Amino acid sequence: MNAPNVVAEDYIQFLVASPTTVSRTEAARVQPATGRLVAHDSFTRLLHRLEPDAAML
């Protein structure tokens, strides 16, 4: 099994920095170039994998 492309902190940082309405597609588009491709499906899988936890935010 491959390691996830994004982690919860990536998405949380996007939510904090985004001044407008957010979407998984926009989150994938603005990810910094780290040599890895991040598709919006990566964020979808991340959100399905995480348990709802307000403390993390």
N, CA, C and O atoms as CSV, one atom per row, in Angstrom:
chain,resi,resn,atom,element,x,y,z
A,1,MET,N,N,0.839,-1.177,0.000
A,1,MET,CA,C,0.000,0.000,0.000
A,1,MET,C,C,0.887,1.244,0.000
A,1,MET,O,O,1.850,1.333,0.761
A,2,ASN,N,N,0.554,2.182,-0.846
A,2,ASN,CA,C,1.330,3.414,-0.951
A,2,ASN,C,C,0.991,4.376,0.184
A,2,ASN,O,O,-0.114,4.371,0.726
A,3,ALA,N,N,1.964,5.187,0.515
A,3,ALA,CA,C,1.743,6.210,1.535
A,3,ALA,C,C,0.808,7.282,0.979
A,3,ALA,O,O,0.818,7.536,-0.226
A,4,PRO,N,N,0.001,7.915,1.831
A,4,PRO,CA,C,-0.902,8.960,1.343
A,4,PRO,C,C,-0.125,10.152,0.794
A,4,PRO,O,O,0.950,10.485,1.292
A,5,ASN,N,N,-0.678,10.792,-0.238
A,5,ASN,CA,C,-0.048,11.971,-0.832
A,5,ASN,C,C,-0.222,13.211,0.020
A,5,ASN,O,O,0.617,14.111,-0.015
A,6,VAL,N,N,-1.296,13.270,0.780
A,6,VAL,CA,C,-1.553,14.423,1.640
A,6,VAL,C,C,-1.886,13.924,3.040
A,6,VAL,O,O,-2.364,12.805,3.226
A,7,VAL,N,N,-1.623,14.773,4.004
A,7,VAL,CA,C,-1.954,14.464,5.393
A,7,VAL,C,C,-2.902,15.540,5.903
A,7,VAL,O,O,-3.104,16.562,5.247
A,8,ALA,N,N,-3.468,15.310,7.051
A,8,ALA,CA,C,-4.466,16.230,7.601
A,8,ALA,C,C,-3.918,17.651,7.732
A,8,ALA,O,O,-4.647,18.613,7.493
A,9,GLU,N,N,-2.668,17.795,8.101
A,9,GLU,CA,C,-2.083,19.122,8.267
A,9,GLU,C,C,-2.063,19.899,6.950
A,9,GLU,O,O,-2.226,21.119,6.954
A,10,ASP,N,N,-1.865,19.205,5.821
A,10,ASP,CA,C,-1.906,19.873,4.514
A,10,ASP,C,C,-3.267,20.505,4.284
A,10,ASP,O,O,-3.361,21.657,3.861
A,11,TYR,N,N,-4.308,19.759,4.559
A,11,TYR,CA,C,-5.665,20.264,4.328
A,11,TYR,C,C,-6.015,21.357,5.328
A,11,TYR,O,O,-6.649,22.345,4.958
A,12,ILE,N,N,-5.619,21.202,6.574
A,12,ILE,CA,C,-5.895,22.215,7.591
A,12,ILE,C,C,-5.204,23.526,7.234
A,12,ILE,O,O,-5.800,24.594,7.375
A,13,GLN,N,N,-3.956,23.463,6.775
A,13,GLN,CA,C,-3.249,24.674,6.372
A,13,GLN,C,C,-3.944,25.350,5.194
A,13,GLN,O,O,-4.017,26.577,5.136
A,14,PHE,N,N,-4.450,24.558,4.263
A,14,PHE,CA,C,-5.200,25.123,3.149
A,14,PHE,C,C,-6.456,25.823,3.654
A,14,PHE,O,O,-6.760,26.932,3.215
A,15,LEU,N,N,-7.189,25.196,4.567
A,15,LEU,CA,C,-8.414,25.806,5.096
A,15,LEU,C,C,-8.127,27.125,5.806
A,15,LEU,O,O,-8.878,28.090,5.665
A,16,VAL,N,N,-7.051,27.160,6.560
A,16,VAL,CA,C,-6.701,28.374,7.292
A,16,VAL,C,C,-6.298,29.490,6.330
A,16,VAL,O,O,-6.653,30.649,6.543
A,17,ALA,N,N,-5.565,29.152,5.284
A,17,ALA,CA,C,-5.028,30.163,4.367
A,17,ALA,C,C,-6.011,30.608,3.302
A,17,ALA,O,O,-5.808,31.651,2.681
A,18,SER,N,N,-7.063,29.853,3.076
A,18,SER,CA,C,-7.984,30.161,1.986
A,18,SER,C,C,-8.945,31.276,2.380
A,18,SER,O,O,-9.679,31.149,3.360
A,19,PRO,N,N,-8.941,32.380,1.610
A,19,PRO,CA,C,-9.827,33.490,1.938
A,19,PRO,C,C,-11.249,33.326,1.377
A,19,PRO,O,O,-12.134,34.118,1.700
A,20,THR,N,N,-11.467,32.320,0.554
A,20,THR,CA,C,-12.760,32.153,-0.107
A,20,THR,C,C,-13.310,30.765,0.165
A,20,THR,O,O,-12.796,30.032,1.011
A,21,THR,N,N,-14.343,30.420,-0.548
A,21,THR,CA,C,-14.930,29.092,-0.459
A,21,THR,C,C,-13.884,28.057,-0.852
A,21,THR,O,O,-13.116,28.263,-1.791
A,22,VAL,N,N,-13.864,26.955,-0.133
A,22,VAL,CA,C,-12.838,25.943,-0.378
A,22,VAL,C,C,-13.417,24.739,-1.103
A,22,VAL,O,O,-14.609,24.448,-1.008
A,23,SER,N,N,-12.551,24.049,-1.827
A,23,SER,CA,C,-12.918,22.809,-2.486
A,23,SER,C,C,-11.675,21.928,-2.553
A,23,SER,O,O,-10.547,22.404,-2.434
A,24,ARG,N,N,-11.907,20.653,-2.744
A,24,ARG,CA,C,-10.771,19.731,-2.858
A,24,ARG,C,C,-9.979,20.007,-4.124
A,24,ARG,O,O,-8.759,19.841,-4.135
A,25,THR,N,N,-10.643,20.421,-5.183
A,25,THR,CA,C,-9.949,20.737,-6.426
A,25,THR,C,C,-9.033,21.934,-6.234
A,25,THR,O,O,-7.893,21.927,-6.700
A,26,GLU,N,N,-9.521,22.960,-5.554
A,26,GLU,CA,C,-8.702,24.138,-5.286
A,26,GLU,C,C,-7.532,23.785,-4.364
A,26,GLU,O,O,-6.424,24.285,-4.556
A,27,ALA,N,N,-7.763,22.947,-3.389
A,27,ALA,CA,C,-6.685,22.526,-2.488
A,27,ALA,C,C,-5.576,21.826,-3.266
A,27,ALA,O,O,-4.397,22.059,-3.002
A,28,ALA,N,N,-5.935,20.986,-4.205
A,28,ALA,CA,C,-4.930,20.294,-5.023
A,28,ALA,C,C,-4.189,21.280,-5.917
A,28,ALA,O,O,-2.982,21.149,-6.121
A,29,ARG,N,N,-4.903,22.262,-6.448
A,29,ARG,CA,C,-4.291,23.218,-7.365
A,29,ARG,C,C,-3.246,24.093,-6.689
A,29,ARG,O,O,-2.236,24.425,-7.310
A,30,VAL,N,N,-3.460,24.473,-5.439
A,30,VAL,CA,C,-2.559,25.410,-4.772
A,30,VAL,C,C,-1.488,24.747,-3.918
A,30,VAL,O,O,-0.737,25.441,-3.233
A,31,GLN,N,N,-1.402,23.439,-3.941
A,31,GLN,CA,C,-0.361,22.759,-3.163
A,31,GLN,C,C,1.016,23.168,-3.676
A,31,GLN,O,O,1.220,23.278,-4.885
A,32,PRO,N,N,1.964,23.395,-2.760
A,32,PRO,CA,C,3.309,23.780,-3.200
A,32,PRO,C,C,3.961,22.653,-4.001
A,32,PRO,O,O,3.694,21.473,-3.771
A,33,ALA,N,N,4.804,23.034,-4.926
A,33,ALA,CA,C,5.507,22.056,-5.764
A,33,ALA,C,C,6.582,21.373,-4.927
A,33,ALA,O,O,7.625,21.963,-4.644
A,34,THR,N,N,6.330,20.147,-4.539
A,34,THR,CA,C,7.286,19.394,-3.720
A,34,THR,C,C,7.833,18.208,-4.477
A,34,THR,O,O,8.467,17.333,-3.888
A,35,GLY,N,N,7.595,18.165,-5.778
A,35,GLY,CA,C,8.065,17.041,-6.573
A,35,GLY,C,C,7.072,15.903,-6.643
A,35,GLY,O,O,7.345,14.882,-7.274
A,36,ARG,N,N,5.921,16.061,-6.005
A,36,ARG,CA,C,4.886,15.017,-6.040
A,36,ARG,C,C,3.595,15.642,-6.548
A,36,ARG,O,O,3.261,16.777,-6.207
A,37,LEU,N,N,2.889,14.899,-7.352
A,37,LEU,CA,C,1.610,15.372,-7.853
A,37,LEU,C,C,0.526,15.085,-6.823
A,37,LEU,O,O,0.452,13.985,-6.274
A,38,VAL,N,N,-0.296,16.062,-6.571
A,38,VAL,CA,C,-1.396,15.903,-5.630
A,38,VAL,C,C,-2.694,16.138,-6.393
A,38,VAL,O,O,-2.954,17.246,-6.861
A,39,ALA,N,N,-3.495,15.108,-6.514
A,39,ALA,CA,C,-4.776,15.222,-7.197
A,39,ALA,C,C,-5.865,15.509,-6.174
A,39,ALA,O,O,-5.694,15.260,-4.980
A,40,HIS,N,N,-6.987,16.037,-6.655
A,40,HIS,CA,C,-8.085,16.316,-5.720
A,40,HIS,C,C,-8.616,15.024,-5.111
A,40,HIS,O,O,-9.206,15.046,-4.031
A,41,ASP,N,N,-8.414,13.901,-5.792
A,41,ASP,CA,C,-8.819,12.608,-5.229
A,41,ASP,C,C,-8.033,12.276,-3.966
A,41,ASP,O,O,-8.532,11.562,-3.096
A,42,SER,N,N,-6.810,12.788,-3.857
A,42,SER,CA,C,-6.021,12.568,-2.645
A,42,SER,C,C,-6.693,13.205,-1.444
A,42,SER,O,O,-6.698,12.641,-0.350
A,43,PHE,N,N,-7.264,14.393,-1.656
A,43,PHE,CA,C,-7.977,15.059,-0.568
A,43,PHE,C,C,-9.282,14.343,-0.254
A,43,PHE,O,O,-9.682,14.270,0.908
A,44,THR,N,N,-9.945,13.819,-1.267
A,44,THR,CA,C,-11.168,13.055,-1.048
A,44,THR,C,C,-10.876,11.831,-0.183
A,44,THR,O,O,-11.592,11.563,0.781
A,45,ARG,N,N,-9.829,11.092,-0.527
A,45,ARG,CA,C,-9.458,9.908,0.262
A,45,ARG,C,C,-9.070,10.297,1.680
A,45,ARG,O,O,-9.409,9.590,2.630
A,46,LEU,N,N,-8.362,11.417,1.836
A,46,LEU,CA,C,-7.980,11.894,3.163
A,46,LEU,C,C,-9.218,12.157,4.014
A,46,LEU,O,O,-9.285,11.729,5.166
A,47,LEU,N,N,-10.193,12.857,3.451
A,47,LEU,CA,C,-11.384,13.207,4.222
A,47,LEU,C,C,-12.234,11.991,4.564
A,47,LEU,O,O,-12.899,11.974,5.600
A,48,HIS,N,N,-12.221,10.983,3.713
A,48,HIS,CA,C,-12.951,9.746,4.024
A,48,HIS,C,C,-12.225,8.926,5.088
A,48,HIS,O,O,-12.858,8.195,5.848
A,49,ARG,N,N,-10.926,9.044,5.141
A,49,ARG,CA,C,-10.103,8.260,6.050
A,49,ARG,C,C,-10.108,8.839,7.467
A,49,ARG,O,O,-9.973,8.092,8.436
A,50,LEU,N,N,-10.262,10.155,7.596
A,50,LEU,CA,C,-10.191,10.815,8.898
A,50,LEU,C,C,-11.486,10.670,9.675
A,50,LEU,O,O,-12.577,10.721,9.107
A,51,GLU,N,N,-11.353,10.494,10.954
A,51,GLU,CA,C,-12.500,10.533,11.864
A,51,GLU,C,C,-12.773,12.008,12.172
A,51,GLU,O,O,-11.827,12.780,12.332
A,52,PRO,N,N,-14.031,12.412,12.256
A,52,PRO,CA,C,-14.322,13.794,12.616
A,52,PRO,C,C,-13.767,14.117,14.016
A,52,PRO,O,O,-14.090,13.444,14.994
A,53,ASP,N,N,-12.938,15.147,14.087
A,53,ASP,CA,C,-12.292,15.492,15.342
A,53,ASP,C,C,-12.033,16.994,15.358
A,53,ASP,O,O,-11.095,17.473,14.721
A,54,ALA,N,N,-12.855,17.726,16.079
A,54,ALA,CA,C,-12.698,19.178,16.148
A,54,ALA,C,C,-11.422,19.580,16.862
A,54,ALA,O,O,-10.900,20.665,16.609
A,55,ALA,N,N,-10.909,18.748,17.736
A,55,ALA,CA,C,-9.683,19.064,18.469
A,55,ALA,C,C,-8.495,19.203,17.521
A,55,ALA,O,O,-7.587,19.993,17.780
A,56,MET,N,N,-8.493,18.440,16.421
A,56,MET,CA,C,-7.384,18.518,15.474
A,56,MET,C,C,-7.328,19.898,14.824
A,56,MET,O,O,-6.247,20.429,14.568
A,57,LEU,N,N,-8.499,20.474,14.560
A,57,LEU,CA,C,-8.521,21.827,13.992
A,57,LEU,C,C,-8.149,22.855,15.025
A,57,LEU,O,O,-8.116,24.048,14.724
